Amino acid sequence: MAETVTICEVGPRDGLQIAKGRMPTSVKQRWVAAMAASGLPQIEVGSFVSPKLVPQMADTGEIVRAARALAIPGFTVVALAPNLRGTEAALAAGAQRITVPISVTMGHSRANLNRTPEEQIAEIGRMVACVRAHEAAQGGHIPVEVTLSTAFGCSFDGVVPVGDVVAVAEGVARVGADAISLADTVGYGHPDDVRAKVRATRSAIGAVLVGLHLHDTMGLGLANALAGLEEGIRKYDSALAGLGGCPFAPGASGNIVTEDLVFLLESQGFSTGVDLEKLIAARAVLREGLPDEALHGQVPRAGIPKTFRKAA
C-alpha cells in the first residue's frame, strides 16, 4: 500500500478571501460538494472572521452546516477561527477541525490580527480551553491546528530567522495545540529554507509539526512541497486553481494548485485518495461562481497525460 499524504483544500477560505468577486452562497455550497465528491479528505470551507473585514466569509456558518450535511465518510469539515469569538462560532456551526493563524513576524501579526505573536499565543490557549470544554460537554474530539504564518519570509519584516519560527512553535505547543503547520504566506520560501525550518521545528516540538501551507509567488511551491516530503511532512494545504492570498500581506499570491499537487504526489507514489478527473471537473462550478477570476494549474491546462498512474 502506498503511503498516504493528506491534502486540505483551502480554496473556499484562503482563495475566496482575496477574490475580486463574491461567490453566491448556493454556488459555494455546490463547489464544496463537488470537491468533496472527488475524495478530498479535508476542506477548509471558510473562516469565522468579521464580515466587515472579509465580506466573502459572511456565510461561513451556513457553508459549514451544508458541508456537514454531505455526510461523506472520512470527510472532515474545517474552518478557520482567529480568536475565541470565532472559535465559539465555529463550534456552534459544527466545524470538525479548527485552524488558527498566528504570525511569526510582528509586522504581519499587527496587520492580520492586530496583536503581537505573544498575545496571540495567549489567545490560542483560551481557544484550546474552549474547544476542550465543548468536547467534555458534547463528546468527540475537535483538533485545533495552528498555522504559523510568514514562517518563510514576510513582506513587512523580510527574512525570518529559524529561531523565531521555533520560538513561536514552542509557545503554541505549550498552550495545547493538537497540530502545527508552517505557512509560506507570501511565497518567499525555497527548498533549503523549508528543510531547515521543518528540521528545527520538529526537533523542538516533535510530532506536533504535521504540515505545510505553501504559496507559489516565486514559482517554487511544488519544489517546496517536495522538500517537505523529503523531510517527512505528510499534510499539505492547497487551493483548487491556485486561488488565494492573504489580504493583509502585500504581495501575497495564490496557493499551490491542488490539481497539480495531486498529480505530483500520486506520480511520486503517495496516495491522496483524490480522483483527479473529478477534482478538475469541480473547476466548472468555481468558474460559475467567480466568472472573472483567473484560474491556474498546469495539469488542468495540459490535460491528464496517458502516462499518469495513481499510487496503488
VOKOLBA-126055 format. One record per residue: residue number from 1; x, y, z of N, C-alpha, C in turn; residue in one letter. Coordinates in steps of 0.02 Angstrom, whole numbers, plus 50000, padded with zeros to 5 digits. Example, Ala and Ser with C-alpha at 12.3 -4.5 7.8 and 13.67 -1.06 7.14 Angstrom:
2
PT	1	50660	49716	50390	50615	49775	50390	50660	49835	50390	A
PT	2	50642	49888	50354	50684	49947	50357	50645	50002	50394	S
This chain:
312
PT	1	50042	49940	50000	50000	50000	50000	50044	50062	50000	M
PT	2	50023	50111	49960	50061	50174	49957	50051	50214	50021	A
PT	3	50102	50251	50040	50096	50295	50098	50048	50352	50081	E
PT	4	50008	50372	50129	49957	50423	50118	49982	50493	50135	T
PT	5	49966	50541	50092	49976	50611	50106	49908	50645	50108	V
PT	6	49895	50683	50160	49831	50716	50169	49833	50786	50138	T
PT	7	49784	50800	50096	49777	50867	50068	49717	50901	50100	I
PT	8	49727	50962	50124	49672	51004	50148	49661	51059	50096	C
PT	9	49604	51056	50064	49585	51107	50014	49564	51171	50050	E
PT	10	49598	51226	50034	49585	51290	50068	49555	51343	50022	V
PT	11	49537	51324	49961	49509	51373	49915	49449	51411	49940	G
PT	12	49400	51377	49971	49341	51414	49995	49356	51464	50051	P
PT	13	49414	51459	50081	49433	51507	50133	49489	51552	50106	R
PT	14	49548	51526	50098	49605	51566	50077	49594	51593	50006	D
PT	15	49562	51553	49964	49551	51576	49895	49501	51631	49890	G
PT	16	49444	51623	49922	49390	51671	49914	49401	51735	49953	L
PT	17	49443	51733	50005	49452	51793	50046	49486	51850	50009	Q
PT	18	49519	51833	49955	49554	51885	49917	49526	51892	49846	I
PT	19	49475	51852	49830	49445	51855	49763	49413	51922	49751	A
PT	20	49414	51944	49688	49385	52009	49670	49309	52007	49676	K
PT	21	49279	51951	49657	49207	51945	49662	49186	51907	49724	G
PT	22	49121	51903	49735	49094	51867	49792	49051	51809	49768	R
PT	23	49072	51749	49784	49036	51690	49760	48969	51682	49797	M
PT	24	48914	51674	49761	48850	51664	49794	48851	51602	49839	P
PT	25	48815	51605	49893	48815	51550	49942	48795	51484	49911	T
PT	26	48743	51485	49869	48720	51423	49839	48773	51391	49794	S
PT	27	48810	51433	49758	48864	51407	49715	48921	51381	49758	V
PT	28	48936	51418	49812	48990	51396	49857	48974	51326	49886	K
PT	29	48911	51316	49904	48892	51251	49930	48902	51196	49878	Q
PT	30	48884	51209	49816	48893	51159	49763	48966	51149	49747	R
PT	31	49006	51202	49753	49078	51196	49741	49111	51151	49793	W
PT	32	49095	51163	49856	49121	51121	49910	49100	51049	49900	V
PT	33	49037	51039	49883	49012	50971	49872	49048	50936	49815	A
PT	34	49061	50973	49761	49096	50943	49704	49168	50923	49722	A
PT	35	49201	50965	49761	49270	50948	49781	49270	50890	49831	M
PT	36	49222	50889	49876	49218	50834	49924	49205	50768	49887	A
PT	37	49164	50770	49835	49149	50710	49796	49210	50682	49760	A
PT	38	49261	50724	49751	49323	50700	49717	49366	50658	49764	S
PT	39	49349	50657	49828	49388	50618	49876	49434	50658	49920	G
PT	40	49433	50725	49914	49474	50766	49959	49454	50751	50032	L
PT	41	49502	50736	50075	49485	50716	50143	49467	50774	50189	P
PT	42	49492	50835	50173	49479	50893	50215	49468	50954	50170	Q
PT	43	49418	50994	50187	49408	51058	50152	49398	51112	50205	I
PT	44	49439	51164	50202	49430	51222	50245	49379	51267	50210	E
PT	45	49317	51264	50235	49261	51292	50197	49250	51366	50209	V
PT	46	49285	51395	50256	49278	51467	50269	49311	51487	50334	G
PT	47	49302	51550	50352	49332	51575	50414	49281	51616	50453	S
PT	48	49283	51610	50519	49239	51648	50562	49274	51712	50583	F
PT	49	49274	51759	50536	49304	51825	50546	49250	51877	50537	V
PT	50	49267	51939	50552	49218	51993	50544	49200	52002	50470	S
PT	51	49135	51998	50454	49115	52009	50384	49128	52080	50360	P
PT	52	49139	52126	50407	49157	52194	50387	49227	52195	50357	K
PT	53	49271	52152	50383	49340	52149	50358	49346	52103	50298	L
PT	54	49311	52046	50300	49315	51997	50245	49243	51977	50227	V
PT	55	49209	52017	50187	49138	52004	50173	49125	51937	50138	P
PT	56	49177	51910	50104	49168	51846	50070	49155	51789	50119	Q
PT	57	49170	51799	50183	49162	51746	50233	49098	51754	50275	M
PT	58	49054	51799	50255	48994	51812	50295	48949	51751	50303	A
PT	59	48951	51705	50255	48906	51647	50256	48940	51583	50280	D
PT	60	48996	51589	50315	49035	51530	50334	48995	51481	50376	T
PT	61	48955	51505	50423	48914	51460	50463	48869	51417	50421	G
PT	62	48837	51448	50371	48792	51412	50326	48831	51361	50285	E
PT	63	48891	51379	50263	48931	51333	50223	48954	51274	50265	I
PT	64	48974	51285	50327	48993	51230	50371	48936	51181	50379	V
PT	65	48876	51207	50392	48819	51163	50402	48802	51123	50339	R
PT	66	48807	51155	50281	48794	51120	50218	48846	51066	50205	A
PT	67	48909	51081	50221	48962	51032	50211	48954	50972	50258	A
PT	68	48934	50986	50320	48921	50931	50367	48864	50887	50342	R
PT	69	48815	50917	50311	48757	50879	50287	48774	50832	50230	A
PT	70	48832	50841	50198	48853	50795	50145	48863	50725	50172	L
PT	71	48884	50721	50235	48892	50656	50270	48933	50606	50230	A
PT	72	48990	50629	50204	49035	50586	50167	49083	50552	50216	I
PT	73	49086	50486	50217	49131	50451	50264	49204	50473	50254	P
PT	74	49237	50489	50309	49307	50509	50307	49320	50581	50287	G
PT	75	49267	50618	50274	49274	50688	50253	49268	50734	50314	F
PT	76	49317	50780	50321	49319	50825	50379	49306	50897	50357	T
PT	77	49259	50929	50391	49242	50999	50378	49285	51043	50423	V
PT	78	49327	51084	50393	49374	51126	50429	49353	51199	50423	V
PT	79	49363	51237	50477	49350	51309	50475	49406	51345	50511	A
PT	80	49422	51405	50488	49473	51447	50521	49439	51493	50572	L
PT	81	49472	51501	50629	49450	51548	50680	49511	51586	50706	A
PT	82	49511	51652	50704	49570	51689	50726	49571	51705	50801	P
PT	83	49514	51693	50834	49509	51714	50904	49455	51673	50940	N
PT	84	49446	51687	51004	49398	51649	51044	49327	51657	51017	L
PT	85	49308	51716	50998	49240	51726	50972	49229	51685	50909	R
PT	86	49279	51683	50865	49274	51642	50805	49271	51568	50821	G
PT	87	49307	51547	50872	49306	51477	50893	49237	51457	50916	T
PT	88	49206	51499	50956	49139	51485	50980	49090	51479	50922	E
PT	89	49097	51522	50872	49053	51519	50814	49065	51456	50773	A
PT	90	49129	51436	50766	49146	51376	50729	49117	51314	50762	A
PT	91	49122	51311	50828	49094	51254	50865	49018	51252	50858	L
PT	92	48986	51309	50863	48914	51312	50857	48890	51290	50788	A
PT	93	48928	51305	50736	48909	51286	50668	48922	51213	50654	A
PT	94	48967	51181	50693	48981	51110	50683	49046	51094	50648	G
PT	95	49094	51141	50648	49159	51126	50619	49192	51066	50653	A
PT	96	49224	51023	50614	49254	50962	50641	49329	50969	50654	Q
PT	97	49356	51023	50630	49427	51039	50642	49433	51114	50638	R
PT	98	49473	51144	50680	49480	51217	50681	49553	51235	50667	I
PT	99	49561	51279	50618	49627	51306	50602	49634	51375	50632	T
PT	100	49691	51388	50663	49702	51452	50697	49766	51483	50669	V
PT	101	49765	51546	50647	49825	51578	50622	49864	51613	50677	P
PT	102	49930	51612	50671	49973	51654	50712	50031	51675	50668	I
PT	103	50050	51737	50671	50106	51762	50631	50171	51756	50669	S
PT	104	50224	51736	50633	50290	51733	50664	50318	51804	50670	V
PT	105	50303	51846	50621	50332	51914	50619	50284	51965	50650	T
PT	106	50314	52017	50680	50274	52069	50712	50233	52109	50660	M
PT	107	50264	52124	50603	50230	52165	50553	50166	52132	50528	G
PT	108	50170	52069	50511	50110	52034	50486	50060	52022	50542	H
PT	109	50085	52009	50602	50040	51997	50659	49997	52059	50672	S
PT	110	50028	52117	50671	49990	52178	50682	49940	52190	50625	R
PT	111	49960	52178	50563	49916	52191	50506	49859	52141	50502	A
PT	112	49872	52078	50518	49823	52025	50508	49778	52014	50568	N
PT	113	49807	52018	50629	49770	52002	50689	49765	52059	50739	L
PT	114	49802	52113	50727	49804	52170	50773	49827	52148	50843	N
PT	115	49873	52100	50844	49902	52076	50907	49976	52061	50896	R
PT	116	50013	52057	50949	50081	52031	50945	50078	51955	50943	T
PT	117	50130	51921	50920	50130	51848	50923	50119	51821	50994	P
PT	118	50149	51854	51043	50140	51832	51113	50067	51838	51135	E
PT	119	50034	51891	51115	49963	51899	51132	49920	51846	51097	E
PT	120	49939	51828	51035	49901	51777	51000	49912	51708	51031	Q
PT	121	49972	51694	51057	49983	51630	51092	49937	51625	51152	I
PT	122	49931	51679	51190	49885	51679	51247	49813	51668	51224	A
PT	123	49793	51699	51169	49725	51690	51143	49714	51618	51121	E
PT	124	49765	51588	51091	49759	51518	51070	49749	51472	51131	I
PT	125	49782	51488	51186	49770	51450	51247	49697	51452	51268	G
PT	126	49666	51511	51262	49595	51518	51279	49551	51480	51229	R
PT	127	49571	51481	51167	49533	51445	51115	49536	51370	51126	M
PT	128	49595	51345	51142	49602	51273	51156	49559	51253	51215	V
PT	129	49560	51294	51267	49519	51280	51327	49445	51278	51308	A
PT	130	49423	51323	51265	49354	51325	51243	49336	51261	51206	C
PT	131	49379	51239	51162	49366	51177	51124	49364	51117	51170	V
PT	132	49410	51114	51218	49411	51057	51265	49347	51056	51308	R
PT	133	49322	51114	51328	49260	51117	51366	49202	51093	51323	A
PT	134	49202	51112	51260	49150	51089	51214	49152	51013	51206	H
PT	135	49212	50986	51200	49219	50913	51194	49193	50878	51256	E
PT	136	49209	50905	51314	49186	50875	51376	49110	50874	51381	A
PT	137	49079	50926	51354	49006	50931	51358	48971	50892	51303	A
PT	138	49001	50891	51243	48967	50861	51186	48995	50794	51164	Q
PT	139	49056	50778	51187	49088	50717	51165	49126	50728	51100	G
PT	140	49167	50679	51082	49206	50683	51020	49269	50724	51030	G
PT	141	49307	50730	50975	49369	50768	50977	49371	50815	50917	H
PT	142	49386	50878	50929	49392	50928	50876	49464	50954	50877	I
PT	143	49506	50931	50832	49576	50953	50833	49583	51028	50819	P
PT	144	49631	51057	50854	49649	51127	50843	49718	51128	50811	V
PT	145	49720	51150	50748	49784	51154	50712	49803	51227	50703	E
PT	146	49862	51245	50726	49886	51314	50721	49934	51320	50663	V
PT	147	49922	51370	50621	49965	51382	50563	50009	51442	50576	T
PT	148	50075	51433	50571	50123	51486	50583	50135	51526	50519	L
PT	149	50099	51581	50512	50105	51623	50452	50173	51656	50449	S
PT	150	50193	51674	50388	50257	51708	50373	50317	51671	50401	T
PT	151	50314	51605	50403	50370	51566	50429	50430	51568	50382	A
PT	152	50419	51583	50319	50473	51580	50270	50488	51647	50237	F
PT	153	50466	51701	50269	50478	51767	50242	50417	51810	50249	G
PT	154	50427	51875	50253	50372	51922	50267	50380	51984	50224	C
PT	155	50324	52007	50195	50327	52068	50154	50333	52131	50196	S
PT	156	50323	52125	50262	50335	52181	50308	50405	52179	50337	F
PT	157	50425	52120	50364	50486	52115	50404	50544	52080	50369	D
PT	158	50532	52054	50309	50587	52024	50271	50605	51954	50294	G
PT	159	50669	51941	50303	50695	51875	50320	50669	51855	50389	V
PT	160	50650	51791	50395	50625	51765	50459	50675	51712	50484	V
PT	161	50710	51726	50539	50759	51679	50566	50726	51614	50589	P
PT	162	50763	51559	50584	50739	51495	50607	50718	51498	50680	V
PT	163	50758	51533	50720	50744	51537	50792	50677	51568	50807	G
PT	164	50655	51617	50766	50591	51648	50778	50534	51599	50765	D
PT	165	50541	51558	50713	50490	51508	50698	50485	51457	50754	V
PT	166	50543	51434	50777	50544	51384	50831	50513	51412	50895	V
PT	167	50529	51474	50911	50503	51504	50973	50427	51509	50972	A
PT	168	50398	51529	50915	50325	51533	50911	50295	51463	50913	V
PT	169	50325	51416	50878	50300	51347	50879	50301	51318	50949	A
PT	170	50354	51331	50987	50357	51307	51056	50303	51338	51099	E
PT	171	50290	51402	51089	50238	51435	51127	50169	51407	51112	G
PT	172	50156	51394	51049	50092	51367	51029	50083	51296	51055	V
PT	173	50136	51256	51051	50132	51188	51077	50120	51188	51152	A
PT	174	50150	51235	51186	50144	51239	51259	50072	51252	51282	R
PT	175	50033	51289	51241	49964	51304	51262	49914	51252	51237	V
PT	176	49939	51198	51207	49895	51141	51195	49871	51128	51125	G
PT	177	49901	51160	51074	49879	51146	51006	49890	51072	50989	A
PT	178	49842	51043	50952	49849	50973	50932	49899	50965	50876	D
PT	179	49904	51015	50833	49948	51009	50774	49971	51079	50754	A
PT	180	50027	51080	50720	50056	51143	50696	50079	51134	50624	I
PT	181	50065	51184	50583	50090	51187	50514	50130	51251	50504	S
PT	182	50177	51248	50459	50216	51308	50441	50190	51335	50375	L
PT	183	50179	51400	50372	50149	51431	50313	50197	51479	50278	A
PT	184	50201	51471	50212	50238	51518	50171	50188	51569	50143	D
PT	185	50165	51613	50186	50108	51657	50173	50116	51699	50110	T
PT	186	50176	51724	50098	50187	51766	50040	50228	51732	49986	V
PT	187	50244	51668	49996	50277	51629	49944	50350	51646	49932	G
PT	188	50385	51667	49985	50455	51684	49978	50502	51625	49992	Y
PT	189	50475	51570	50014	50517	51514	50035	50550	51478	49977	G
PT	190	50601	51439	49994	50637	51398	49945	50654	51332	49979	H
PT	191	50671	51280	49941	50679	51213	49971	50727	51209	50029	P
PT	192	50785	51242	50026	50831	51238	50082	50802	51269	50145	D
PT	193	50765	51324	50137	50732	51356	50194	50679	51311	50224	D
PT	194	50641	51277	50181	50590	51230	50204	50623	51174	50244	V
PT	195	50676	51145	50216	50710	51091	50252	50735	51113	50320	R
PT	196	50767	51171	50321	50798	51194	50384	50745	51208	50437	A
PT	197	50690	51239	50418	50639	51257	50468	50597	51198	50489	K
PT	198	50585	51152	50443	50550	51090	50463	50593	51051	50512	V
PT	199	50656	51044	50498	50700	51005	50543	50705	51038	50611	R
PT	200	50715	51103	50612	50724	51138	50677	50659	51136	50717	A
PT	201	50602	51145	50684	50539	51145	50719	50522	51076	50745	T
PT	202	50534	51025	50704	50521	50957	50727	50566	50939	50786	R
PT	203	50628	50961	50784	50674	50948	50839	50648	50978	50904	S
PT	204	50614	51036	50898	50589	51071	50958	50523	51043	50983	A
PT	205	50477	51026	50937	50409	51007	50959	50388	50937	50938	I
PT	206	50430	50902	50902	50416	50834	50883	50358	50826	50835	G
PT	207	50316	50775	50848	50264	50757	50801	50205	50806	50799	A
PT	208	50206	50857	50841	50154	50909	50838	50158	50946	50771	V
PT	209	50218	50950	50741	50225	50979	50675	50200	50928	50624	L
PT	210	50148	50947	50587	50118	50899	50540	50117	50923	50468	V
PT	211	50115	50989	50455	50100	51009	50387	50135	51072	50362	G
PT	212	50122	51085	50298	50147	51145	50264	50089	51177	50226	L
PT	213	50089	51244	50228	50041	51284	50190	50083	51327	50143	H
PT	214	50080	51312	50078	50127	51342	50031	50093	51385	49979	L
PT	215	50125	51441	49962	50103	51484	49908	50155	51483	49852	H
PT	216	50134	51505	49793	50176	51495	49733	50200	51560	49703	D
PT	217	50209	51611	49743	50227	51678	49719	50288	51677	49674	T
PT	218	50339	51640	49695	50402	51637	49657	50408	51575	49614	M
PT	219	50354	51538	49607	50355	51478	49565	50389	51418	49596	G
PT	220	50399	51420	49662	50434	51365	49697	50388	51324	49742	L
PT	221	50323	51334	49735	50277	51300	49779	50284	51224	49779	G
PT	222	50283	51193	49720	50288	51120	49717	50358	51096	49735	L
PT	223	50409	51136	49719	50477	51118	49740	50481	51117	49816	A
PT	224	50448	51165	49848	50447	51167	49921	50407	51109	49950	N
PT	225	50354	51088	49914	50316	51030	49936	50359	50967	49933	A
PT	226	50399	50961	49881	50445	50903	49876	50496	50904	49933	L
PT	227	50522	50963	49949	50568	50968	50005	50535	50946	50070	A
PT	228	50471	50965	50078	50434	50944	50137	50425	50869	50139	G
PT	229	50410	50839	50082	50403	50767	50078	50467	50732	50099	L
PT	230	50523	50758	50076	50588	50729	50094	50600	50733	50169	E
PT	231	50570	50783	50202	50579	50791	50274	50524	50756	50314	E
PT	232	50480	50720	50280	50430	50681	50315	50363	50714	50325	G
PT	233	50352	50773	50296	50287	50807	50303	50237	50769	50259	I
PT	234	50179	50754	50290	50129	50715	50255	50060	50749	50254	R
PT	235	50059	50814	50263	49996	50852	50258	50011	50919	50225	K
PT	236	49970	50936	50174	49981	50998	50137	49915	51034	50125	Y
PT	237	49917	51101	50132	49861	51143	50111	49872	51163	50038	D
PT	238	49818	51168	50001	49822	51190	49931	49753	51216	49912	S
PT	239	49749	51248	49854	49686	51277	49831	49672	51259	49759	A
PT	240	49610	51238	49746	49590	51224	49678	49604	51285	49634	L
PT	241	49635	51273	49576	49650	51325	49527	49700	51377	49553	A
PT	242	49733	51362	49610	49784	51407	49636	49758	51473	49662	G
PT	243	49696	51474	49685	49669	51536	49714	49704	51551	49779	L
PT	244	49697	51613	49801	49718	51628	49870	49768	51683	49879	G
PT	245	49778	51699	49942	49823	51752	49963	49794	51789	50022	G
PT	246	49838	51813	50066	49815	51850	50125	49801	51922	50107	C
PT	247	49741	51948	50120	49726	52018	50104	49764	52067	50147	P
PT	248	49797	52043	50200	49834	52087	50245	49910	52076	50239	F
PT	249	49931	52045	50182	50002	52034	50170	50018	52057	50099	A
PT	250	50044	52118	50091	50058	52144	50024	50102	52096	49983	P
PT	251	50082	52084	49921	50121	52042	49876	50102	51969	49879	G
PT	252	50057	51949	49924	50038	51879	49928	50000	51858	49866	A
PT	253	50017	51800	49839	49981	51773	49781	49954	51705	49799	S
PT	254	49933	51668	49748	49894	51607	49760	49930	51549	49793	G
PT	255	49890	51504	49820	49915	51442	49849	49941	51396	49794	N
PT	256	49977	51344	49814	49993	51293	49765	49928	51262	49740	I
PT	257	49928	51240	49678	49868	51216	49643	49853	51145	49665	V
PT	258	49793	51133	49691	49776	51066	49715	49782	51014	49660	T
PT	259	49758	51031	49600	49761	50983	49545	49833	50962	49530	E
PT	260	49878	51011	49528	49949	50996	49514	49981	50958	49572	D
PT	261	49961	50975	49634	49988	50940	49692	49967	50866	49692	L
PT	262	49904	50853	49677	49881	50783	49673	49921	50745	49620	V
PT	263	49930	50776	49562	49970	50744	49509	50040	50728	49533	F
PT	264	50072	50776	49565	50140	50767	49591	50142	50710	49641	L
PT	265	50099	50712	49691	50101	50662	49744	50087	50592	49718	L
PT	266	50035	50585	49678	50019	50518	49652	50075	50493	49607	E
PT	267	50105	50537	49567	50160	50517	49523	50221	50496	49562	S
PT	268	50229	50524	49623	50285	50506	49666	50270	50445	49710	Q
PT	269	50212	50415	49701	50196	50354	49737	50158	50363	49802	G
PT	270	50133	50425	49815	50095	50438	49876	50020	50437	49859	F
PT	271	49981	50405	49902	49909	50402	49891	49876	50463	49923	S
PT	272	49832	50497	49884	49795	50554	49909	49721	50539	49919	T
PT	273	49697	50485	49887	49626	50469	49889	49584	50512	49844	G
PT	274	49615	50553	49802	49579	50602	49761	49574	50576	49689	V
PT	275	49515	50581	49661	49503	50566	49591	49518	50631	49552	D
PT	276	49572	50630	49514	49596	50692	49482	49547	50718	49430	L
PT	277	49514	50674	49394	49465	50696	49344	49407	50732	49378	E
PT	278	49382	50704	49433	49326	50736	49468	49348	50803	49499	K
PT	279	49410	50805	49522	49435	50867	49551	49439	50922	49498	L
PT	280	49464	50906	49440	49468	50955	49386	49398	50977	49364	I
PT	281	49350	50931	49366	49282	50948	49347	49251	50999	49394	A
PT	282	49274	51000	49457	49248	51048	49505	49266	51120	49487	A
PT	283	49313	51130	49442	49331	51197	49419	49272	51231	49383	R
PT	284	49229	51190	49353	49172	51219	49317	49125	51256	49365	A
PT	285	49116	51228	49425	49073	51262	49474	49108	51325	49499	V
PT	286	49174	51320	49509	49213	51379	49529	49207	51434	49476	L
PT	287	49212	51416	49414	49207	51465	49360	49137	51497	49359	R
PT	288	49086	51457	49373	49018	51484	49376	49012	51536	49432	E
PT	289	49042	51522	49489	49035	51566	49546	49079	51628	49543	G
PT	290	49136	51622	49508	49183	51679	49501	49204	51684	49428	L
PT	291	49160	51707	49385	49173	51706	49313	49232	51749	49291	P
PT	292	49251	51798	49331	49305	51844	49311	49372	51827	49344	D
PT	293	49373	51774	49385	49435	51758	49421	49481	51716	49377	E
PT	294	49546	51731	49379	49595	51691	49343	49605	51624	49377	A
PT	295	49601	51570	49337	49611	51503	49363	49678	51476	49338	L
PT	296	49716	51445	49384	49783	51422	49367	49787	51346	49371	H
PT	297	49844	51320	49349	49856	51248	49353	49882	51220	49288	G
PT	298	49940	51187	49293	49970	51157	49233	49932	51094	49210	Q
PT	299	49912	51052	49258	49879	50990	49240	49811	51004	49208	V
PT	300	49769	51047	49235	49706	51062	49201	49716	51092	49132	P
PT	301	49769	51132	49125	49782	51165	49061	49805	51115	49009	R
PT	302	49849	51069	49028	49878	51021	48981	49835	50959	48972	A
PT	303	49797	50942	49024	49759	50880	49024	49799	50825	49059	G
PT	304	49763	50778	49089	49797	50722	49123	49830	50678	49071	I
PT	305	49895	50668	49074	49930	50629	49022	49914	50555	49027	P
PT	306	49922	50520	48971	49909	50448	48970	49959	50409	49012	K
PT	307	50015	50441	49030	50065	50408	49071	50047	50408	49146	T
PT	308	49996	50447	49165	49979	50455	49235	49950	50391	49265	F
PT	309	49977	50371	49322	49951	50313	49358	49944	50332	49431	R
PT	310	49885	50321	49459	49875	50333	49531	49917	50285	49572	K
PT	311	49940	50308	49629	49977	50264	49675	49931	50208	49699	A
PT	312	49957	50149	49702	49917	50090	49722	49906	50089	49797	A
